[in-house]
Amino acid sequence: MAAVITIAFVIVGSNVRVPYVLLNPGLTVNTIGTIDGKPVVQVTGGVDEDPTGHLNLTTVSVTDGLTLFDALGIWATGNGQLQPRELYFPPDRSRESVQEENKQQMVDSESNATGAALTYLKRPTAAGIGPIADNSPAAGKLETGDVVKAVDGKDVASPAEFVEQIRTRKPGETVAVTVDRGGDRKVVEVTLGARADDPGQGFLGVTAKVVSADPAVTITYNVGAIGGPSAGLMLSLAVVDYLTPENLADGRFIAGTGTIVPDGTVGRIGGITHKLKGARADGATVFLVPADNCAEALTDVPDGLELIKVDTLGGAVEALKALRTGASRPHC
């Protein structure tokens, strides 16, 4: 009987999945460096083509599919943090839909990083065409990289204006979208479909993003398989670094995190303590912490890591200037 119970326990413990995920420090990526030989952030028409040091975005590793024995081992050793699985994989959504949302959040983060950097530098912005949905009305007509100039002859100056122009149209209407495509101006006519979540509203099937209105400056991103919205601050700092003569990192290993919006506001993120540990393990000596994450960050600060508090992109740039000169800077 004891043997049977033991065998049953081993089988259950090795195969039954628990409703938890494991959080650990994830990889960090230098936004002024490369991934697989390609620049993480590439700016053509920049001022400083080769800034030195590190401006690393940080991530959290999420491990799913834990068995009962896995969870007990983690609990006993303290190697990582267990969190309810539903926080990361809601029960009413598929894993694929969660992954797609994370990818879309990164696309939005890249667009916001471009907008924040160009706004901070007082450079002109425009509405660009990002990913185009398969089998959508825009597929085969508009192209990724097009810069929208007008809709039905009405000028468009931002992604918000472009989205609003489409939202006011009904399914079945044909709109004339004027775009700049590689320096050539084209008028593309597209018949709108219907939105799945609002059948009475026109649907084009593109993601609008912030791009440079200066044709001499283009900004592209290559972050690999990383998803989510929290890389915005570090991506925007990389853009600023390339577009200004000053070297923001000045040879130092600086890491950080934080969402960002085009006006430059830095927002709270999750998993801050894991990101601090991952950054320090990779060699960071300075970490840029969103102001709203400071209280949590202070609960577990790795030795040798300076925490600088930031609430805007401009504040982050000024803090890095102060770090370079040895002046005082805001800390958590």
N, C-alpha and C positions, 0 to 999 in steps of 0.2 A: 504493500500500500504506500509506504514512504517513497519507494522508487517511482511508482506511478505518479504520485503527486509532484515529485521533483521533476520528472520528465515533462509533465503537463505545464508546470511553472516555467520551465526553460522554453518550451514551445511558445507559450503565451508571451513571455517577456521578450522573446526574440522576434516575434511577428506582429503582435498587436501594436498599432500606431496610436500614439497619444496626441491629444489636441493641443500640442505646443510646438513652437519653433525655437531654434537656438540662435541667439544673437552673439556675434563676436566681432572684433575689429575686422574691417574689410581692407581691400587694397586702397592705396592712394595713388594718384596720377598727377604728374607735373603738368600743369596747363600751359607752361611755356617750354615743354619738352615734346617728346614724340611717343606714339604707340605704334609698334611694328614698323618703325621707320617713317611714319607719317606724323606731321605736326598735330598735336591735340587741338590747338587753336592756330589757324592760319589766316594772316592778315596781309593781303596784297595792298601796296600803296602805303605801308606803315613807315614809321620814322626809325624805329629800332628793330632791326631784323633778327637780332640775336641777343636778347636779354639773358643775363646770367642768374644762376640760383634756381630756387624752386618756389612755385606757387601751387601747392598741391591741393587738389580736391580730395575729399575723404569719403569713405563709404562704410556701410555696415554689412557684414556677411549674415545672411538669413538662411538657416538650414532647416528644411522641412522633412517630413517623413520619419520623424523620430520614433523609435520603438520604446517600450516601457523600460527596457534595460538601458537604452541610451539616456533617457530622461533621469533615471535613478543615478547613473554614473555622473551626469552633469551636476545634479543636485548635490551629490556627495563630494565631488572634487571642487566645485565652484568654477570650473573651466567654462565660462560663458554664462549667458543669462537666458532663462526660459521665459517665454512670453506666450500668451494665448494665441493659437494659430489664427483665430478669426480676426485678429487685429491686422493681419497681413494678407490673409486669404479668406475673405468673407464667404460664409457658407452658401450664399445665394449667387456666387459668381464662380466662373471656371478659372483655373490657373492661367489659361491662355488670355482671358480678358484682363486679369490683373497684370500680366506681363505687358500687354498692349497699352494699358493705362500708364505703366511705368515708362514705357518708351515715349508715349505722347508727352508725359510730364517733362522728360528730358528735352524733347523738341521745343516745348514751350519755354523751358529754362534757358536754352540756347538763344531763342529769340529775345527773351527778356534781358539776357546778358548783353546782347548786341545793343538793344535799346537803352539800357542803363549806361553802358560805356559811352555811346555816342551822345546821349543827353548830357552826361557829366562833362564831356569834352566840348559840348556846344557844337556838335557837328550835325548836319541835316540827316533826317531819317525818312524812310519811305516804307510802303507796304510791299512785301515780297510774297511770292508763292512758294509755300513749303511743300510737304508731302501731299500727294494727290491720291484720293481713294480709287481703288480699282473699280471699274465699271460705273464710275460716277459721271455726271454730265460733263465735268471738266476734263476727264481722261481723254488723251489724244488731241486735246485742243489747247489748253493751257499747259505750261511746262514748269517744272521745278526750277527756280532761279529767275523766272519772269518778275519784273518789277511793275506793279500796277500803277498806272497813271490816272485812269479815269474809268468810270462806269456810266455808260450811256451819255458820255460827254461831260459828266460832272467830275471835277478833279477829286482825287483821293490822295490824302497826305499821310495816312497812317493805317495800320491793320484794323484798328477799331472802326475807322470810317468805311473801310472796304466791307467788313463784316456787316455793318449796319445797312449799307446799300443793298446787300443781298437779302438781309432779313426782311426788308420792306417789300420784297417782291413775292409774287405768288408762283406756285408750281405751274409749269407750262409757259411762263413768260420767257422771252428771249432777251438776253442782256448783251450789250456790246462792251467788252472789257478791253480797254486800251492798255497795252503793256509795252515795256521796254525789254526787248529780248536780244541780249548781246550787242546793244548799241543801236538796234533797229526798232523803230516804233511800229507796232502791229495792232490792229483791231480784230479781236477774236469774238465771234458771236457764239453764245452758249445758251441752250434752252434748259431752264432750271428744272430739277426734279423736286420731289417732296421730301421733307425731313421725316425720318422714321419716328422721332419723338414729337413732331408737330406737323402733321400732314398738310396743314394750311399754309406752311411757310416754305419759301423757296430754298432749294438745296443745290449747292454748287459742287461740293465734294473736295474742297482744298483746305489746307491749313495756312492761314495768313500769318506772316512773321515780320518782325522788324528787320529792315536791311538798311544799308547805307544808301543815301540818296546821291552820294558822290560816286560816279561811275569808276573813278580811279581807285576806290577803296572797296574791297570785298572781304567778307569775314565768313569763314567756314569752320566747322567743328568736326572732330573725330574722337569721340570718347569711348569707342568700342561698345561693349555690351552693358555699360552702366546705364541705369535708369533712375527715374525719380527727379524731384525738383530741387534738391539741396546743393547742386553744384553751381548754381547761378552766380553767387558772389565771386568764386574763384575764377570762373570763366570770364566774367566781366573785368576782373583785375588783369587777366592776361591780355584782353583786348586793349585796355588802357596802356599796359606796358608796351605793347607793340606800336601803339599810335603816339607815344610820347618819348622824348629823348631820355627821360629819367629811368633808371633801372630800379623798379620797385623792390625787388628782392635783394638787390645789391650783393649777390653771391650767397645769401643766407638760405637756409631751408625753412620756408614758411608754409604752413598748411592752414586749412580753414574750411568752413562750411557756411551754408546759409542760402535760403531762397532769395530771389531778387525780382523786382518789378521794374518796368522802364523808368520810373522816377527815381530809382536808386535805393529804395527802402529795402533793408535786409530783414528777412523773416526767420522765425523759429524753425528748427528742424528736429527730427527724432534721433535717438541713439548717440547723443553727444559724447558720453563717456567712452563709448566704444571707439568713436572717431579720434578722440584724444589719444587713446592707447595705440591705435593703429598708426597715427601720425608720428608719435614719439618712437615707436619701434622702427619706423622707416628712417628716422634721423632728424625729424623736425625739432626745432628749438623754440619756435613761435607758432601760436595757433590763434587764428582770428575766429572769435566766438560771437554769434548773434547775441545782442544784448538780452533778449528774452530767454536765452539758454544759460546765462551766466550762473544763476543759482544752482542749477543741476550740475553744470561743469565743475563747480567748486567742490562737489562732494567726492570727486575722485580724480585728482590732478596728478599725472605722472611726473616724477622728479625730472627737473631740467626743462620743463615746458612752460614758457611764458604765455599767459592767456591775455590777449588784447580784445577788449570789448568793442564791437562795431554795431551800428544801427543803420548806416547808410554807406553806399559805395564811396562817396566823397570822404566820409569819416575814416574808412579803411585806408584810402590812399594817403590821407594826412597822417594816420597812425604809422604807416610804413615809412613815410618821410621822417617822422620823429624818431623811429627806430634807427634809421640810417644815420642820423645826426647825434643820437644819444639824448634827444630831448624827451620830456615826459610824454606819456601816452596813456590813454584810458585802459584800465585793467578791470577784469571781473572781480 
